[in-house]
Amino acid sequence: MPIFPPLQVEVTIHFFEEGISDQEKALSMQTWDVDHDYVSTFNLDIIAGRDFDYKRSADSSAMLINEATLKVLGISAEEVLGKRFSSNMLETDHEYYTVIGVINDFHFESLRESITPLSLVIGKNPGSLAIKLNAGDFPQAIAQIEATWTQLAPALPFNYYFMDASFNDTYQSDQRLGRLFVIFTVLSILVACLGLFGLAAFNAEKRTKEIGIRKVMGASVGQISFKLSIDFLKLVGLAVLISLPLGWYAMNKWLEDFSYKIEISWWVLALAAFLAVGIALATISYQSIKAALTNPVNSLRSE
């Protein structure tokens, strides 16, 4: 589903279907003043009806609505065509706007918000322009646009922004939060690994005599490594059991801010648990295997 930030100040207007004046049945829609090329410029799909047409003077009182409006009205795209709506909040020469087409839903607010009813009408005094640039020398293109703007409206300042930059600004706080999570996650893993490494070394040193006796009694390197590692893996397993529900809860609380969100599948938690155990095992294994490979004669002699 496409995402376009609005190009002008958002205005919510209450419309009334022809023949209905009950305030409780008013249809609240964001209404944008656009021109005849808006739909084609943004590659919106007309799912029913038609687009604005320069050759039809009656389109000055025409209206395009989105799919979200249909859901509020509770009718199909074909049924809404030809319906007329009025509003005393619009400064217009005509009394009614006639629905000539239905466009596909697109996001014009943050993804934290649901798509709301939207109507497009032909505006007389547009407050902004949307210009599609071909890939190439953007500075030169902007300079040409600014020169044209200065000729046509010398009293008005020329301000511009790129749509992708505007979209990124909407989620800048989430991007910063994501980077902070990555940084602190890496630091936490490093600190945890250093702690495990030190504990494994201390444990192996403390059990030097036990390791020597086990080797003399015929224990293999794998058996000794497992014996040294299992206690740590139990602690890691306990930590995983505690952290997974907390992590799942925290992630779902964050996702609650978004109207459109993913579901956290079980395999995501399973993968996190597998990685945690794997990192811990890799950290512990070095000291465990090193201790298991020690000559038992030297171990017992030192004891």
C-alpha positions in Angstrom: 0.0 0.0 0.0 1.6 3.3 -1.0 2.5 6.0 1.5 2.3 9.7 0.7 2.6 12.5 3.2 0.0 15.3 2.6 1.2 18.2 0.6 -0.9 20.8 2.4 -2.5 21.5 5.7 -4.9 18.7 6.6 -8.5 19.9 6.7 -11.3 17.7 8.0 -14.7 18.7 6.7 -18.2 17.4 7.5 -20.2 16.4 4.4 -23.8 15.6 4.2 -25.3 13.3 1.6 -27.9 14.9 -0.6 -31.2 14.9 1.2 -29.7 14.4 4.7 -29.0 17.2 7.2 -28.9 15.2 10.4 -25.6 16.3 12.2 -25.2 12.8 13.5 -25.1 11.4 10.0 -22.4 13.8 8.8 -19.4 12.2 7.0 -16.1 13.5 8.3 -13.4 13.5 5.6 -10.0 15.1 5.1 -10.4 17.2 2.0 -7.5 18.1 -0.2 -7.5 20.7 -3.0 -5.7 19.1 -5.9 -5.5 19.5 -9.7 -6.4 17.2 -12.6 -3.0 15.6 -12.6 -2.7 14.6 -8.9 -3.9 11.0 -9.4 -1.6 10.3 -12.3 1.4 12.0 -10.7 1.2 9.8 -7.6 0.2 6.7 -9.6 -3.0 6.1 -7.6 -5.4 3.5 -8.9 -8.9 4.3 -9.8 -10.9 1.3 -8.6 -14.2 2.6 -9.8 -15.4 5.5 -11.9 -12.9 7.9 -13.5 -10.3 10.5 -12.8 -10.7 14.3 -13.1 -10.8 15.5 -16.7 -9.7 18.9 -18.0 -12.3 18.7 -20.8 -15.2 18.4 -18.3 -16.1 21.8 -16.8 -18.5 20.0 -14.4 -15.5 18.4 -12.7 -15.0 21.6 -10.7 -17.8 20.2 -8.5 -16.5 16.6 -8.7 -15.0 14.6 -5.9 -12.8 11.5 -5.6 -13.0 9.5 -2.4 -10.9 6.7 -1.0 -11.8 3.1 0.0 -11.9 4.1 3.7 -14.8 6.4 2.9 -16.7 3.4 1.4 -16.3 1.5 4.6 -17.8 4.3 6.6 -20.7 4.6 4.2 -21.2 0.9 4.1 -21.7 0.7 0.3 -19.8 -0.6 -2.7 -17.6 1.5 -5.0 -20.2 1.2 -7.8 -23.0 2.3 -5.6 -21.3 5.5 -4.4 -20.7 6.8 -7.9 -23.0 9.7 -8.7 -23.9 10.4 -5.1 -23.8 14.1 -4.1 -22.5 15.6 -0.9 -22.7 19.1 0.4 -20.9 21.1 3.2 -21.3 24.5 4.6 -17.6 24.5 5.5 -16.5 24.8 1.9 -16.1 28.2 0.1 -17.5 27.2 -3.2 -19.8 28.5 -6.0 -21.7 25.2 -6.2 -23.9 23.5 -3.6 -22.9 19.8 -4.1 -19.9 17.7 -4.9 -20.6 14.7 -7.0 -18.6 11.5 -6.5 -17.0 10.5 -9.9 -14.5 8.0 -8.8 -13.0 5.9 -6.0 -9.2 5.7 -5.5 -7.3 3.0 -3.6 -6.4 3.6 0.0 -2.9 5.1 0.7 -1.2 6.2 3.9 -1.1 9.9 4.2 -0.4 9.9 8.0 2.0 8.0 10.2 1.5 4.2 10.2 0.5 4.7 13.8 -2.8 6.0 12.5 -5.4 4.1 10.5 -6.3 5.3 7.0 -9.2 7.7 7.4 -11.8 8.9 4.9 -10.3 11.2 2.3 -11.8 13.3 -0.5 -10.0 15.0 -3.4 -11.5 18.1 -5.0 -10.3 20.5 -7.7 -8.9 23.5 -5.8 -8.8 27.1 -6.9 -6.0 28.3 -4.7 -3.4 25.5 -4.2 -1.0 26.0 -1.4 1.7 23.7 -2.7 2.9 21.9 -5.8 4.0 18.3 -6.2 6.6 17.9 -8.9 8.0 14.5 -10.1 11.7 14.7 -11.0 13.6 12.3 -13.3 16.7 10.8 -11.8 19.6 13.0 -12.6 20.9 16.4 -11.5 18.5 17.4 -8.8 20.2 20.7 -7.8 19.9 21.9 -11.4 16.3 20.9 -11.6 15.5 22.7 -8.3 17.3 25.8 -9.5 15.2 25.9 -12.7 12.0 25.4 -10.6 13.0 28.2 -8.3 13.7 30.5 -11.2 10.2 29.8 -12.6 8.6 30.3 -9.2 10.4 33.6 -8.7 9.0 34.8 -12.1 5.5 33.8 -11.3 5.3 34.6 -7.6 8.2 37.0 -6.7 6.6 38.0 -3.4 6.3 34.4 -2.1 9.4 32.5 -0.7 10.4 29.3 -2.5 10.4 26.4 -0.1 10.7 22.7 -1.0 11.2 19.3 0.4 11.6 15.8 -0.9 8.8 13.3 -0.2 11.2 10.5 0.9 12.9 12.9 3.4 9.5 13.9 4.8 8.6 10.2 5.1 11.8 9.5 6.9 11.3 12.4 9.3 8.0 10.8 10.4 9.9 7.8 11.8 13.1 9.5 12.9 12.4 8.8 16.5 11.8 5.1 15.8 15.0 4.9 13.8 17.0 6.5 16.7 15.3 4.0 19.1 16.3 1.1 16.8 19.9 2.3 16.7 20.0 2.6 20.4 18.6 -0.9 20.9 21.3 -2.3 18.5 24.1 -0.5 20.3 23.0 -1.5 23.8 22.2 -5.1 22.7 25.8 -5.4 21.3 27.2 -3.9 24.5 25.1 -6.2 26.7 26.2 -9.3 24.7 29.9 -8.3 25.0 29.6 -7.7 28.8 27.7 -11.0 29.3 30.3 -12.9 27.2 33.2 -11.4 29.2 31.4 -12.4 32.4 30.8 -16.0 31.2 34.3 -16.3 30.0 35.7 -15.2 33.4 33.4 -17.5 35.3 34.2 -20.4 33.0 37.9 -19.8 33.5 37.5 -19.6 37.3 35.3 -22.7 37.4 37.9 -24.7 35.4 40.7 -23.5 37.6 38.7 -24.4 40.7 38.0 -28.0 39.4 41.5 -28.8 38.2 41.8 -31.8 40.5 38.4 -33.1 39.5 39.2 -32.8 35.9 42.5 -34.7 36.3 40.8 -37.5 38.2 38.0 -37.8 35.6 40.6 -38.0 32.8 42.6 -40.7 34.7 39.3 -42.6 35.1 38.8 -42.6 31.3 36.5 -39.6 30.8 36.6 -38.2 27.3 37.2 -34.6 26.4 33.6 -34.2 25.3 32.3 -35.6 28.6 34.5 -33.3 30.7 33.6 -30.3 28.5 29.9 -31.1 28.9 30.3 -31.4 32.7 32.0 -28.0 32.9 29.5 -26.3 30.6 26.1 -27.8 31.8 25.9 -25.6 35.0 26.3 -22.5 33.0 23.9 -23.6 30.3 21.3 -24.2 33.0 21.7 -20.6 34.1 21.5 -19.4 30.5 18.3 -21.5 30.0 16.7 -19.9 33.1 17.6 -16.4 31.8 16.1 -17.2 28.4 12.9 -18.5 30.1 12.6 -15.2 32.0 13.6 -12.9 29.2 11.5 -14.3 26.4 8.1 -13.4 27.9 9.4 -10.0 29.0 10.8 -9.3 25.5 7.5 -10.5 23.9 5.5 -8.2 26.2 7.8 -5.1 25.5 7.7 -5.6 21.7 3.9 -5.9 21.7 3.6 -2.8 23.8 5.7 -0.9 21.3 3.7 -2.2 18.4 0.5 -1.1 20.0 1.3 2.5 18.9 0.9 1.4 15.3 -2.5 0.8 13.6 -0.7 -1.5 11.1 1.7 -3.9 12.7 3.2 -7.3 12.4 2.5 -10.3 14.6 5.4 -11.7 16.6 5.7 -15.3 15.5 6.9 -18.1 17.8 9.9 -18.7 15.6 11.3 -15.2 16.3 11.4 -16.0 20.0 12.8 -19.5 19.3 15.5 -17.9 17.1 16.4 -15.4 19.9 16.6 -18.3 22.4 18.8 -20.4 20.0 21.2 -17.5 19.4 21.5 -16.7 23.2 22.3 -20.3 24.0 24.7 -20.6 21.0 26.6 -17.4 22.0 26.8 -18.6 25.6 28.0 -22.1 24.6 30.6 -20.7 22.2 31.9 -18.4 25.0 32.1 -21.2 27.6 33.4 -23.9 25.3 36.9 -22.4 24.9 37.6 -22.6 28.6 35.9 -26.0 29.0 37.8 -27.7 26.1 41.0 -26.1 27.2 40.6 -27.5 30.7 39.6 -30.9 29.4 42.7 -31.1 27.2 45.1 -30.4 30.1 47.5 -33.2 31.0 46.0 -34.9 34.1 49.5 -35.6 35.4 50.2 -31.8 35.6 46.7 -31.2 37.1 47.2 -33.7 39.9 50.8 -32.7 40.5 49.7 -29.1 41.0 47.1 -30.2 43.5 
